Amino acid sequence: MEFKTALFYAFSAIMILAATRVITARNPVHAALFLVLAFFSAAGIWMLLEAEFLAIVLVLVYVGAVMVLFLFVVMMLDIDTDKMREGFWGYLPIASFVGVIIVLEMAAVLWRSFLSFDQQPVNAGNIGGTKELGLLIYTKYIYGFEIAAAILLVAIIAAVALTLRKRKDTKHFDPADAVRVKRNDRLKIVKIAPVTTRGQAEAEVKEAP
């Protein structure tokens, strides 16, 4: 077995184990960290395929930006995992049915591609290049690219809306009121007559018989 093949199997095994732990980990933060490990393993496979640009984008965009944002959102939401697991077994039959349908659909698509697979030599220099990738995205896959952008925008808006929701255990203020506040509203100076303890003591001594 070649060293490149051994690396491919190692990265694939790590990615499968990490992806399994993403859906089986009880702690959402641990699940997010396992997803980071899966992304790194996928980036390693891209590097073996000589698609350096895709590997770098996967690490910088998904691991460096999306996953960090996801971790912050998970920590800010303070999800009660015990409450979420209360109705787990009640949804298990429906979830199993939907999962079986998804697996059958993926198997049908992959089986057709395997049957019609034709091994042809491919120029490795064109795989993962920025020019070829840009031409494919903005010509052949332009609608899918725009739909993905819209879905990401909706997800960002939903995350911001969830973090700004009113909670009883946190203090909340209206940003509009903070913007409209004036200088006189921030500080109020009140004049108070000075009273000293020494002066009170001298007055009591004079009044004493």
Backbone as a chain_set.jsonl record, in Angstrom:
{"seq": "MEFKTALFYAFSAIMILAATRVITARNPVHAALFLVLAFFSAAGIWMLLEAEFLAIVLVLVYVGAVMVLFLFVVMMLDIDTDKMREGFWGYLPIASFVGVIIVLEMAAVLWRSFLSFDQQPVNAGNIGGTKELGLLIYTKYIYGFEIAAAILLVAIIAAVALTLRKRKDTKHFDPADAVRVKRNDRLKIVKIAPVTTRGQAEAEVKEAP", "coords": {"N": [[0.844, -1.199, 0.0], [0.54, 2.19, -0.86], [1.946, 5.229, 0.544], [0.362, 7.494, 0.226], [-2.161, 6.376, -0.192], [-2.543, 5.154, 2.281], [-2.69, 7.428, 3.924], [-5.046, 8.504, 2.913], [-6.995, 6.585, 3.734], [-6.657, 6.853, 6.49], [-7.387, 9.551, 7.009], [-10.037, 9.375, 6.115], [-11.173, 7.51, 7.906], [-10.916, 8.912, 10.335], [-12.551, 11.105, 9.765], [-15.075, 9.883, 9.456], [-15.481, 8.804, 12.029], [-15.444, 11.185, 13.538], [-17.657, 12.527, 12.43], [-19.661, 10.784, 13.245], [-19.546, 11.119, 16.007], [-20.424, 13.72, 16.131], [-23.197, 13.623, 15.939], [-23.828, 12.004, 18.046], [-22.75, 12.941, 20.409], [-23.388, 14.236, 23.658], [-22.972, 16.759, 24.691], [-23.342, 19.92, 23.254], [-21.205, 21.63, 22.628], [-19.001, 19.901, 22.522], [-19.849, 18.401, 20.337], [-19.654, 20.317, 18.319], [-16.876, 20.7, 18.293], [-16.024, 18.175, 17.429], [-17.061, 18.325, 14.885], [-15.377, 20.252, 13.802], [-13.021, 18.727, 13.736], [-13.807, 16.861, 11.809], [-13.982, 18.53, 9.569], [-11.267, 19.27, 9.279], [-10.186, 16.78, 8.627], [-11.472, 16.313, 6.178], [-10.326, 18.408, 4.748], [-7.7, 17.48, 4.65], [-8.043, 15.291, 2.925], [-8.756, 16.648, 0.604], [-6.32, 17.899, 0.12], [-4.764, 15.677, -0.533], [-5.889, 15.112, -2.967], [-4.829, 17.063, -4.483], [-6.095, 19.498, -4.488], [-5.577, 22.218, -3.407], [-6.603, 24.79, -2.979], [-9.352, 24.42, -2.376], [-9.052, 22.986, -0.001], [-7.817, 24.878, 1.682], [-9.789, 26.863, 1.732], [-11.834, 25.444, 2.98], [-10.783, 25.097, 5.554], [-10.271, 27.763, 6.406], [-12.724, 29.157, 6.042], [-14.921, 27.509, 6.988], [-13.942, 26.233, 9.356], [-12.481, 28.328, 10.563], [-14.248, 30.504, 10.653], [-17.13, 29.954, 10.434], [-17.488, 27.81, 12.271], [-16.447, 28.899, 14.624], [-18.246, 31.007, 15.02], [-20.539, 29.438, 15.34], [-19.941, 28.081, 17.72], [-19.902, 30.253, 19.525], [-22.584, 31.034, 19.346], [-23.88, 28.74, 20.315], [-22.93, 28.737, 22.95], [-23.979, 31.169, 23.881], [-26.722, 30.755, 23.664], [-27.3, 28.951, 25.661], [-28.37, 26.216, 25.895], [-30.783, 24.018, 27.153], [-30.126, 20.892, 27.565], [-31.2, 18.674, 28.86], [-33.952, 19.139, 28.918], [-34.469, 19.021, 26.209], [-34.098, 16.346, 25.635], [-36.285, 15.078, 26.655], [-38.548, 14.341, 25.077], [-37.442, 12.464, 23.332], [-37.66, 9.668, 22.682], [-40.262, 9.61, 21.815], [-40.239, 10.875, 19.328], [-38.672, 9.152, 17.91], [-39.661, 7.007, 16.121], [-40.687, 8.485, 13.858], [-38.4, 9.922, 13.137], [-36.687, 7.809, 12.473], [-38.015, 6.757, 10.244], [-37.856, 8.906, 8.414], [-35.066, 9.053, 8.224], [-34.446, 6.562, 7.018], [-35.625, 6.929, 4.505], [-34.03, 9.027, 3.497], [-31.545, 7.736, 3.385], [-32.087, 5.742, 1.462], [-32.619, 7.352, -0.784], [-30.099, 8.599, -1.16], [-28.579, 6.307, -1.636], [-29.714, 5.434, -4.051], [-28.99, 7.526, -5.782], [-26.17, 7.415, -5.649], [-25.746, 4.815, -6.564], [-26.565, 4.927, -9.231], [-24.65, 6.714, -10.218], [-22.347, 5.2, -9.856], [-22.809, 3.099, -11.623], [-22.773, 4.376, -14.093], [-20.23, 5.289, -14.184], [-17.3, 6.379, -15.66], [-14.044, 5.831, -16.213], [-11.784, 8.206, -16.868], [-8.888, 9.954, -17.918], [-7.946, 12.737, -16.012], [-6.995, 16.111, -15.916], [-4.917, 16.981, -13.448], [-4.089, 19.493, -12.755], [-6.188, 21.242, -13.134], [-7.988, 20.75, -11.156], [-9.58, 22.043, -8.382], [-8.714, 24.624, -8.873], [-8.821, 28.221, -8.801], [-9.82, 29.659, -10.99], [-11.21, 27.752, -12.632], [-13.023, 26.847, -10.73], [-14.48, 29.198, -10.16], [-15.675, 29.666, -12.665], [-17.368, 27.436, -12.871], [-19.08, 27.792, -10.645], [-20.368, 30.274, -11.119], [-21.627, 29.908, -13.514], [-22.657, 27.212, -14.272], [-23.625, 26.339, -11.777], [-25.02, 28.489, -10.68], [-27.609, 29.042, -9.689], [-27.898, 27.265, -7.529], [-25.832, 28.263, -5.958], [-26.765, 30.85, -5.314], [-29.077, 30.177, -3.899], [-27.974, 28.837, -1.694], [-26.598, 30.993, -0.539], [-28.779, 32.606, 0.228], [-29.984, 30.92, 2.134], [-27.975, 30.811, 4.085], [-27.998, 33.512, 4.855], [-30.558, 33.709, 6.022], [-30.144, 31.953, 8.154], [-28.209, 33.344, 9.65], [-29.676, 35.64, 10.393], [-31.638, 34.397, 11.956], [-30.045, 33.369, 14.025], [-29.116, 35.74, 15.224], [-31.573, 36.802, 16.056], [-32.341, 34.896, 17.948], [-30.386, 35.217, 19.915], [-30.966, 37.769, 20.822], [-33.338, 37.581, 22.144], [-35.751, 38.062, 24.792], [-34.962, 37.32, 28.101], [-35.535, 36.063, 31.407], [-33.482, 35.795, 33.217], [-31.49, 37.525, 32.496], [-30.273, 40.87, 31.946], [-31.894, 43.334, 30.027], [-31.964, 45.813, 27.528], [-33.26, 48.466, 25.512], [-31.818, 49.127, 22.437], [-32.49, 51.382, 20.915], [-33.343, 53.266, 22.788], [-30.931, 53.691, 24.085], [-29.505, 54.963, 22.092], [-30.926, 57.324, 21.718], [-30.507, 58.726, 24.043], [-29.563, 61.621, 25.992], [-27.073, 64.041, 27.035], [-27.779, 65.273, 29.446], [-29.469, 63.393, 30.487], [-27.88, 61.327, 31.309], [-26.384, 62.04, 33.586], [-27.183, 63.51, 36.629], [-26.96, 66.31, 38.574], [-27.153, 67.088, 41.909], [-27.642, 69.547, 44.359], [-26.524, 69.637, 47.625], [-26.662, 70.63, 50.957], [-23.69, 71.144, 52.767], [-22.717, 69.071, 55.422], [-21.019, 68.452, 58.336], [-19.483, 66.173, 60.567], [-17.938, 67.161, 62.659], [-18.835, 69.798, 62.972], [-21.453, 69.336, 63.887], [-20.906, 68.136, 66.333], [-19.652, 70.254, 67.774], [-21.797, 72.041, 67.923], [-23.562, 70.627, 69.564], [-22.089, 70.583, 71.922], [-22.039, 73.301, 72.669], [-24.757, 73.752, 73.135], [-25.212, 72.211, 75.329], [-25.986, 72.217, 78.918]], "CA": [[0.0, 0.0, 0.0], [1.302, 3.427, -0.926], [1.784, 6.143, 1.674], [-0.773, 8.362, -0.08], [-3.375, 5.595, 0.055], [-2.684, 4.992, 3.728], [-3.183, 8.705, 4.445], [-6.456, 8.643, 2.528], [-7.806, 5.759, 4.625], [-6.578, 7.409, 7.842], [-8.248, 10.745, 7.055], [-11.434, 8.95, 5.96], [-11.624, 6.896, 9.161], [-11.068, 9.982, 11.331], [-13.71, 11.92, 9.405], [-16.291, 9.121, 9.751], [-15.638, 8.755, 13.484], [-15.8, 12.519, 14.015], [-19.041, 12.801, 12.018], [-20.535, 9.988, 14.116], [-19.577, 11.754, 17.321], [-21.181, 14.973, 16.037], [-24.623, 13.354, 16.167], [-24.018, 11.191, 19.249], [-22.241, 13.625, 21.604], [-24.442, 14.851, 24.451], [-22.66, 18.17, 24.859], [-23.295, 20.575, 21.938], [-19.866, 22.176, 22.382], [-18.183, 18.772, 22.083], [-20.276, 18.065, 18.981], [-19.07, 21.318, 17.416], [-15.443, 20.42, 18.173], [-15.883, 17.009, 16.563], [-17.308, 18.784, 13.52], [-14.12, 20.88, 13.38], [-12.11, 17.634, 13.388], [-14.254, 16.309, 10.528], [-13.575, 19.473, 8.522], [-9.831, 19.146, 9.075], [-9.944, 15.526, 7.911], [-11.882, 16.527, 4.789], [-9.301, 19.256, 4.127], [-6.574, 16.607, 4.341], [-8.372, 14.515, 1.714], [-8.635, 17.585, -0.518], [-4.891, 18.08, -0.147], [-4.289, 14.485, -1.244], [-6.403, 15.207, -4.336], [-4.147, 18.203, -5.083], [-7.015, 20.642, -4.542], [-5.128, 22.995, -2.257], [-7.476, 25.936, -2.747], [-10.546, 23.966, -1.667], [-8.672, 22.62, 1.366], [-7.583, 26.109, 2.443], [-11.091, 27.509, 1.938], [-12.57, 24.654, 3.972], [-10.236, 25.367, 6.888], [-10.404, 29.171, 6.772], [-14.123, 29.612, 6.084], [-15.787, 26.705, 7.853], [-13.346, 26.048, 10.679], [-12.057, 29.588, 11.156], [-15.306, 31.509, 10.789], [-18.466, 29.41, 10.697], [-17.512, 27.019, 13.493], [-16.261, 29.804, 15.759], [-19.546, 31.651, 15.207], [-21.463, 28.426, 15.85], [-19.613, 27.858, 19.125], [-20.366, 31.405, 20.289], [-24.045, 30.989, 19.391], [-24.263, 27.653, 21.224], [-22.661, 29.151, 24.324], [-24.875, 32.251, 24.262], [-28.095, 30.28, 23.772], [-27.439, 28.211, 26.918], [-29.394, 25.226, 25.593], [-31.076, 23.042, 28.2], [-30.126, 19.593, 26.875], [-32.071, 17.726, 29.558], [-35.323, 19.373, 28.472], [-34.589, 18.594, 24.813], [-34.121, 14.887, 25.553], [-37.484, 14.52, 27.267], [-39.406, 13.698, 24.079], [-36.61, 11.825, 22.315], [-38.211, 8.378, 22.25], [-41.522, 9.826, 21.118], [-39.952, 11.241, 17.944], [-37.784, 8.176, 17.298], [-40.215, 6.339, 14.924], [-40.737, 9.392, 12.713], [-37.024, 10.205, 12.736], [-36.155, 6.608, 11.807], [-38.639, 6.667, 8.925], [-37.241, 9.932, 7.561], [-33.679, 8.651, 7.994], [-34.415, 5.474, 6.037], [-35.923, 7.508, 3.186], [-32.847, 9.762, 3.051], [-30.507, 6.755, 3.03], [-32.477, 5.117, 0.194], [-32.414, 8.328, -1.863], [-28.668, 8.729, -1.398], [-28.101, 5.063, -2.236], [-30.137, 5.401, -5.451], [-28.164, 8.479, -6.542], [-24.802, 6.9, -5.734], [-25.718, 3.608, -7.379], [-26.608, 5.352, -10.636], [-23.359, 7.291, -10.587], [-21.361, 4.128, -9.952], [-23.057, 2.317, -12.83], [-22.396, 5.171, -15.269], [-18.901, 5.859, -13.964], [-16.366, 6.108, -16.747], [-12.719, 6.276, -15.81], [-11.096, 8.97, -17.907], [-7.809, 10.747, -17.326], [-8.315, 14.111, -15.697], [-5.849, 16.958, -15.679], [-4.915, 17.322, -12.02], [-3.828, 20.914, -12.564], [-7.435, 21.993, -13.187], [-8.83, 20.408, -10.017], [-9.417, 22.935, -7.249], [-8.198, 25.941, -9.244], [-9.766, 29.308, -8.575], [-10.465, 30.041, -12.244], [-12.18, 26.721, -13.001], [-14.087, 26.831, -9.716], [-15.332, 30.36, -10.368], [-16.482, 29.468, -13.866], [-18.434, 26.467, -12.585], [-20.046, 28.321, -9.677], [-21.145, 31.398, -11.643], [-22.283, 29.55, -14.78], [-23.449, 25.98, -14.193], [-24.244, 26.173, -10.458], [-25.33, 29.822, -10.186], [-28.85, 29.021, -8.897], [-27.588, 26.632, -6.252], [-24.991, 29.182, -5.184], [-27.618, 31.919, -4.786], [-29.961, 29.596, -2.882], [-27.154, 28.619, -0.504], [-26.352, 32.299, 0.079], [-30.01, 33.033, 0.891], [-30.17, 30.089, 3.321], [-27.022, 31.278, 5.092], [-28.475, 34.796, 5.361], [-31.666, 33.432, 6.933], [-29.58, 31.349, 9.365], [-27.56, 34.405, 10.428], [-30.735, 36.456, 10.989], [-32.258, 33.598, 13.016], [-29.121, 33.306, 15.161], [-29.147, 37.043, 15.899], [-32.875, 36.937, 16.716], [-32.355, 34.04, 19.132], [-29.533, 35.785, 20.962], [-31.552, 39.013, 21.314], [-34.641, 37.353, 22.755], [-35.826, 38.489, 26.18], [-34.87, 36.256, 29.085], [-35.758, 36.555, 32.761], [-32.259, 35.756, 34.008], [-30.505, 38.466, 31.962], [-30.726, 42.248, 31.815], [-32.161, 43.683, 28.631], [-32.281, 47.216, 27.29], [-33.593, 48.778, 24.122], [-30.74, 49.913, 21.815], [-32.996, 52.671, 20.443], [-33.314, 54.19, 23.928], [-29.536, 54.035, 24.344], [-29.058, 55.907, 21.064], [-31.624, 58.604, 21.882], [-30.217, 59.348, 25.333], [-28.843, 62.876, 25.926], [-26.065, 64.23, 28.074], [-28.435, 65.595, 30.709], [-30.132, 62.202, 31.013], [-26.901, 60.389, 31.845], [-25.892, 62.465, 34.892], [-28.001, 64.536, 37.27], [-26.232, 66.893, 39.692], [-28.052, 67.559, 42.968], [-26.936, 70.346, 45.351], [-26.846, 69.254, 48.993], [-25.952, 71.464, 51.933], [-22.623, 70.372, 53.429], [-22.898, 68.775, 56.839], [-19.839, 67.769, 58.845], [-19.642, 65.576, 61.905], [-17.277, 68.036, 63.617], [-19.721, 70.919, 63.242], [-22.561, 68.864, 64.713], [-20.406, 67.898, 67.692], [-19.451, 71.551, 68.435], [-23.105, 72.607, 68.234], [-24.107, 69.91, 70.703], [-21.36, 71.002, 73.136], [-22.488, 74.622, 73.044], [-26.123, 73.694, 73.625], [-25.286, 71.47, 76.589], [-26.002, 73.123, 80.08]], "C": [[0.882, 1.252, 0.0], [1.005, 4.32, 0.281], [0.59, 7.064, 1.461], [-2.091, 7.645, 0.169], [-3.62, 5.395, 1.542], [-3.198, 6.279, 4.381], [-4.653, 8.916, 4.122], [-7.359, 7.836, 3.467], [-7.789, 6.306, 6.058], [-7.477, 8.638, 7.976], [-9.722, 10.362, 6.948], [-11.974, 8.349, 7.244], [-11.838, 7.956, 10.241], [-12.308, 10.82, 11.04], [-15.019, 11.19, 9.716], [-16.534, 9.051, 11.253], [-16.045, 10.121, 14.044], [-17.239, 12.876, 13.648], [-20.035, 12.008, 12.864], [-20.654, 10.616, 15.501], [-20.336, 13.085, 17.3], [-22.648, 14.74, 16.386], [-24.876, 12.519, 17.412], [-23.525, 11.872, 20.521], [-23.382, 14.328, 22.333], [-24.226, 16.358, 24.616], [-22.581, 18.846, 23.493], [-21.935, 21.185, 21.62], [-18.928, 21.073, 21.908], [-18.554, 18.358, 20.661], [-19.691, 19.043, 17.965], [-17.565, 21.085, 17.232], [-15.183, 19.18, 17.319], [-16.161, 17.375, 15.1], [-16.085, 19.51, 12.955], [-13.108, 19.808, 12.968], [-12.5, 16.994, 12.056], [-13.87, 17.224, 9.368], [-12.081, 19.387, 8.236], [-9.492, 17.864, 8.316], [-10.344, 15.65, 6.443], [-10.882, 17.411, 4.051], [-8.054, 18.437, 3.789], [-6.815, 15.766, 3.101], [-8.298, 15.4, 0.478], [-7.174, 17.819, -0.881], [-4.308, 16.878, -0.885], [-4.748, 14.486, -2.698], [-5.801, 16.381, -5.104], [-5.09, 19.377, -5.343], [-6.724, 21.532, -3.342], [-6.053, 24.16, -1.948], [-8.733, 25.533, -1.976], [-10.226, 23.588, -0.227], [-8.475, 23.861, 2.228], [-8.9, 26.826, 2.725], [-11.895, 26.766, 2.992], [-12.085, 24.953, 5.384], [-10.512, 26.803, 7.305], [-11.866, 29.574, 6.969], [-14.921, 28.828, 7.114], [-15.218, 26.56, 9.255], [-13.044, 27.392, 11.334], [-13.163, 30.575, 11.403], [-16.634, 30.893, 11.22], [-18.497, 28.659, 12.02], [-17.277, 27.874, 14.727], [-17.572, 30.535, 16.063], [-20.555, 30.677, 15.803], [-21.204, 28.157, 17.334], [-20.098, 29.02, 19.993], [-21.887, 31.387, 20.418], [-24.515, 29.916, 20.355], [-24.046, 28.069, 22.673], [-23.607, 30.256, 24.786], [-26.315, 31.777, 24.434], [-28.35, 29.567, 25.087], [-28.555, 27.171, 26.803], [-29.545, 24.254, 26.756], [-31.205, 21.667, 27.544], [-31.04, 18.585, 27.551], [-33.525, 17.884, 29.12], [-35.523, 18.906, 27.034], [-34.682, 17.077, 24.694], [-35.397, 14.27, 26.116], [-38.355, 13.781, 26.255], [-38.653, 12.958, 23.0], [-37.25, 10.544, 21.793], [-39.552, 8.538, 21.551], [-41.331, 10.175, 19.649], [-39.098, 10.203, 17.216], [-38.401, 7.458, 16.099], [-40.25, 7.237, 13.687], [-39.335, 9.696, 12.208], [-36.404, 9.01, 12.014], [-36.729, 6.466, 10.4], [-38.029, 7.665, 7.953], [-35.797, 9.578, 7.25], [-33.555, 7.544, 6.97], [-34.685, 5.997, 4.632], [-34.708, 8.248, 2.641], [-31.748, 8.811, 2.624], [-30.828, 6.082, 1.698], [-32.273, 6.074, -0.985], [-30.934, 8.491, -2.184], [-28.101, 7.478, -2.052], [-28.488, 4.985, -3.712], [-29.285, 6.333, -6.305], [-26.748, 7.934, -6.716], [-24.725, 5.661, -6.615], [-25.77, 3.942, -8.866], [-25.272, 5.927, -11.078], [-22.283, 6.221, -10.7], [-21.55, 3.304, -11.223], [-22.595, 3.062, -14.076], [-21.012, 5.775, -15.141], [-17.959, 5.413, -15.075], [-15.015, 6.69, -16.372], [-12.013, 6.925, -16.993], [-9.984, 9.782, -17.249], [-8.226, 12.208, -17.184], [-7.036, 14.885, -15.416], [-5.881, 17.443, -14.231], [-4.681, 18.803, -11.785], [-5.08, 21.757, -12.567], [-8.344, 21.721, -11.998], [-8.545, 21.384, -8.879], [-8.848, 24.287, -7.59], [-9.256, 27.009, -9.083], [-10.511, 29.694, -9.856], [-11.539, 29.04, -12.636], [-13.342, 26.676, -12.014], [-15.033, 28.011, -9.882], [-16.219, 30.232, -11.595], [-17.63, 28.494, -13.622], [-19.503, 27.057, -11.668], [-20.955, 29.364, -10.319], [-21.735, 31.128, -13.022], [-23.214, 28.353, -14.596], [-24.223, 25.877, -12.887], [-24.631, 27.525, -9.86], [-26.584, 29.816, -9.319], [-28.628, 28.356, -7.546], [-26.751, 27.518, -5.355], [-25.826, 30.295, -4.566], [-28.556, 31.39, -3.706], [-29.199, 29.343, -1.593], [-26.856, 29.929, 0.215], [-27.593, 32.798, 0.821], [-30.259, 32.232, 2.168], [-29.219, 30.515, 4.437], [-27.45, 32.625, 5.691], [-29.624, 34.603, 6.346], [-31.152, 32.832, 8.237], [-28.91, 32.392, 10.249], [-28.608, 35.272, 11.123], [-31.407, 35.707, 12.14], [-31.359, 33.509, 14.242], [-29.114, 34.62, 15.94], [-30.46, 37.227, 16.644], [-32.948, 36.077, 17.977], [-31.511, 34.61, 20.264], [-30.121, 37.056, 21.552], [-32.92, 38.817, 21.957], [-34.596, 37.712, 24.241], [-35.829, 37.275, 27.102], [-34.993, 36.846, 30.479], [-34.457, 36.644, 33.561], [-31.177, 36.697, 33.49], [-31.12, 39.853, 31.883], [-30.85, 42.617, 30.351], [-32.486, 45.164, 28.549], [-32.507, 47.412, 25.798], [-32.453, 49.596, 23.508], [-31.205, 51.281, 21.324], [-32.994, 53.698, 21.574], [-31.884, 54.612, 24.248], [-29.007, 55.038, 23.322], [-29.682, 57.279, 21.275], [-31.283, 59.325, 23.187], [-29.363, 60.601, 25.139], [-27.878, 63.005, 27.109], [-26.711, 64.495, 29.43], [-29.129, 64.389, 31.326], [-29.149, 61.225, 31.661], [-26.48, 60.735, 33.274], [-26.758, 63.607, 35.412], [-27.275, 65.016, 38.519], [-27.237, 67.498, 40.667], [-27.22, 68.302, 44.004], [-27.44, 69.997, 46.751], [-26.013, 70.13, 49.929], [-24.902, 70.632, 52.651], [-22.864, 70.244, 54.919], [-21.693, 67.975, 57.294], [-20.103, 67.235, 60.235], [-19.032, 66.459, 62.985], [-18.164, 69.214, 63.98], [-20.899, 70.522, 64.1], [-22.117, 68.652, 66.156], [-20.203, 69.212, 68.448], [-20.774, 72.193, 68.789], [-23.731, 71.911, 69.414], [-23.406, 70.315, 71.99], [-21.815, 72.365, 73.586], [-23.875, 74.599, 73.645], [-26.212, 72.966, 74.955], [-25.203, 72.416, 77.774], [-24.703, 73.016, 80.898]], "O": [[1.842, 1.352, 0.763], [-0.026, 4.19, 0.941], [-0.121, 7.383, 2.414], [-3.036, 8.242, 0.684], [-4.757, 5.457, 2.009], [-4.037, 6.232, 5.281], [-5.413, 9.437, 4.939], [-8.374, 8.347, 3.941], [-8.798, 6.23, 6.76], [-8.238, 8.755, 8.936], [-10.566, 10.958, 7.616], [-13.104, 8.637, 7.638], [-12.824, 7.906, 10.977], [-13.033, 11.202, 11.959], [-15.972, 11.809, 10.19], [-17.666, 9.218, 11.706], [-16.899, 10.199, 14.927], [-17.96, 13.461, 14.456], [-21.124, 12.496, 13.167], [-21.734, 10.64, 16.091], [-20.835, 13.529, 18.334], [-23.269, 15.569, 17.052], [-26.03, 12.339, 17.801], [-23.855, 11.419, 21.617], [-24.242, 14.942, 21.701], [-25.184, 17.129, 24.674], [-21.82, 18.39, 22.639], [-21.551, 21.25, 20.453], [-18.141, 21.287, 20.985], [-17.682, 18.006, 19.867], [-19.28, 18.641, 16.877], [-17.044, 21.256, 16.13], [-14.214, 19.148, 16.561], [-15.567, 16.8, 14.188], [-15.79, 19.396, 11.765], [-12.414, 19.964, 11.963], [-11.632, 16.625, 11.265], [-13.477, 16.747, 8.303], [-11.67, 19.426, 7.076], [-8.608, 17.864, 7.46], [-9.642, 15.152, 5.562], [-10.616, 17.196, 2.868], [-7.42, 18.67, 2.76], [-5.898, 15.548, 2.309], [-7.835, 14.963, -0.576], [-6.833, 17.925, -2.059], [-3.457, 17.037, -1.761], [-4.075, 13.926, -3.564], [-6.204, 16.666, -6.232], [-4.908, 20.144, -6.289], [-7.503, 21.598, -2.391], [-6.268, 24.488, -0.781], [-9.134, 26.219, -1.036], [-11.028, 23.837, 0.673], [-8.917, 23.896, 3.376], [-9.108, 27.337, 3.825], [-12.566, 27.391, 3.814], [-12.89, 25.05, 6.31], [-10.942, 27.047, 8.433], [-12.205, 30.248, 7.942], [-15.529, 29.413, 8.011], [-15.936, 26.745, 10.238], [-13.315, 27.581, 12.52], [-13.037, 31.42, 12.289], [-17.194, 31.269, 12.25], [-19.423, 28.839, 12.812], [-17.854, 27.601, 15.779], [-17.96, 30.667, 17.224], [-21.339, 31.051, 16.675], [-22.147, 28.022, 18.114], [-20.643, 28.8, 21.075], [-22.422, 31.692, 21.484], [-25.443, 30.143, 21.131], [-24.882, 27.788, 23.531], [-23.999, 30.284, 25.953], [-27.054, 32.325, 25.252], [-29.475, 29.566, 25.585], [-29.554, 27.236, 27.518], [-28.559, 23.734, 27.278], [-32.267, 21.319, 27.028], [-31.602, 17.721, 26.879], [-34.246, 16.897, 28.968], [-36.608, 18.449, 26.672], [-35.285, 16.571, 23.747], [-35.568, 13.053, 26.055], [-38.852, 12.696, 26.555], [-39.142, 12.824, 21.878], [-37.366, 10.361, 20.581], [-39.939, 7.673, 20.766], [-42.16, 9.816, 18.813], [-38.828, 10.358, 16.025], [-37.701, 7.304, 15.098], [-39.886, 6.803, 12.594], [-39.098, 9.728, 11.001], [-35.671, 9.19, 11.042], [-36.011, 6.098, 9.469], [-37.719, 7.323, 6.812], [-35.344, 9.781, 6.124], [-32.652, 7.576, 6.135], [-34.047, 5.561, 3.674], [-34.382, 8.12, 1.461], [-31.085, 9.043, 1.613], [-29.928, 5.871, 0.886], [-31.814, 5.665, -2.051], [-30.554, 8.519, -3.354], [-27.238, 7.571, -2.925], [-27.697, 4.528, -4.536], [-28.898, 5.98, -7.419], [-26.192, 7.988, -7.813], [-23.746, 5.474, -7.337], [-25.089, 3.305, -9.67], [-24.814, 5.658, -12.188], [-21.398, 6.321, -11.551], [-20.576, 2.86, -11.831], [-22.081, 2.449, -15.012], [-20.653, 6.675, -15.901], [-17.844, 4.226, -15.381], [-14.869, 7.904, -16.231], [-11.691, 6.269, -17.984], [-10.147, 10.247, -16.121], [-8.777, 12.817, -18.101], [-6.118, 14.385, -14.767], [-6.757, 18.215, -13.84], [-5.037, 19.322, -10.727], [-5.064, 22.879, -12.06], [-9.366, 22.389, -11.84], [-7.397, 21.533, -8.46], [-8.519, 25.05, -6.681], [-10.45, 26.737, -9.213], [-11.698, 30.018, -9.81], [-12.665, 29.432, -12.941], [-14.495, 26.492, -12.404], [-16.248, 27.855, -9.762], [-17.38, 30.639, -11.572], [-18.739, 28.704, -14.112], [-20.696, 26.847, -11.887], [-22.166, 29.354, -10.099], [-22.291, 32.037, -13.639], [-24.429, 28.481, -14.752], [-25.352, 25.385, -12.875], [-24.573, 27.689, -8.641], [-26.626, 30.515, -8.306], [-29.122, 28.84, -6.528], [-26.93, 27.528, -4.137], [-25.615, 30.647, -3.406], [-28.805, 32.07, -2.711], [-29.718, 29.604, -0.508], [-26.859, 29.974, 1.445], [-27.48, 33.351, 1.915], [-30.695, 32.791, 3.175], [-29.612, 30.572, 5.602], [-27.284, 32.854, 6.889], [-29.663, 35.257, 7.388], [-31.66, 33.158, 9.31], [-29.03, 32.332, 11.473], [-28.458, 35.607, 12.298], [-31.711, 36.299, 13.176], [-31.843, 33.567, 15.372], [-29.107, 34.614, 17.171], [-30.466, 37.755, 17.756], [-33.552, 36.485, 18.969], [-31.877, 34.5, 21.435], [-29.801, 37.397, 22.691], [-33.592, 39.795, 22.281], [-33.537, 37.672, 24.868], [-36.595, 36.331, 26.91], [-34.604, 37.99, 30.711], [-34.338, 37.465, 34.471], [-30.053, 36.672, 33.993], [-32.337, 39.997, 31.767], [-30.004, 42.251, 29.534], [-33.198, 45.703, 29.397], [-32.028, 46.652, 24.956], [-32.147, 50.674, 24.018], [-30.426, 52.234, 21.311], [-32.68, 54.867, 21.35], [-31.645, 55.755, 24.637], [-28.159, 55.869, 23.647], [-29.03, 58.295, 21.034], [-31.745, 60.446, 23.399], [-28.532, 60.649, 24.232], [-27.877, 62.196, 28.036], [-26.24, 63.993, 30.45], [-29.356, 64.35, 32.535], [-29.549, 60.389, 32.471], [-26.245, 59.84, 34.085], [-27.025, 64.566, 34.687], [-27.003, 64.225, 39.423], [-28.069, 68.321, 40.285], [-26.215, 67.779, 44.485], [-28.64, 70.057, 47.021], [-24.819, 70.337, 49.713], [-25.196, 69.524, 53.1], [-23.183, 71.226, 55.589], [-21.374, 66.939, 56.711], [-20.883, 67.815, 60.99], [-19.541, 66.508, 64.105], [-18.248, 69.595, 65.147], [-21.312, 71.293, 64.966], [-22.859, 68.952, 67.091], [-20.538, 69.298, 69.63], [-20.887, 72.829, 69.837], [-24.392, 72.571, 70.216], [-24.042, 70.388, 73.041], [-21.97, 72.584, 74.787], [-24.151, 75.353, 74.578], [-27.219, 73.1, 75.651], [-24.426, 73.368, 77.702], [-24.55, 73.705, 81.905]]}, "num_chains": 1, "name": "protein.A"}
